[in-house]
Amino acid sequence: MPLTEKTKNNLWMASYIVWTLLMITQIVLAFFLKAEYLPAAKNAGWGFIFLSAIFGMLPIFTFRRRGDIEKGKTYMHTTKIVTTGIYSIIRHPQYMAGMLINIGIILISQHWLIIIIGVLAIVLNYIDALKADGDLIKKFGNKYLDYMEKVPRLNFIAGIIRKIWINK
């Protein structure tokens, strides 16, 4: 029996709430649970968190500038597909930002419980990115499908390589 649209939305909302709770739990526990076996990993973790700030903030400016947003609406209410700036490298930079935070916290704390929580949060975040693609296909149709062929969902390294060497 196929799921109704309402059931799918309820499942997505539950997934988002669980992801948020996992993220908060991971951050709070990181202050108390520290194994820190590898000092270099801790430094790399801070690098991941810095990178997440870039992926988290750039979409706000890009959507406001290029998304044809109706007056009074938030940056998430774009009326066209944005394919420039960060969106020429990765389709879901803010989901990537969440994953980078999870990875950063894992590397900083290096505690087994935080690793488990972080992995679960990353999986839920990835599922949300898949749902976002489905929603955007419904909203924009074939134009979004064409965009999906050119820009990776979450692999920003592949996106940079494509932009530099393939798409120029």
Secondary structure as UniProt FT lines:
FT   HELIX           5..32
FT   HELIX           39..66
FT   TURN            71..72
FT   TURN            75..76
FT   HELIX           85..88
FT   HELIX           93..109
FT   HELIX           112..140
FT   HELIX           142..150
FT   HELIX           156..161
FT   HELIX           162..167
//
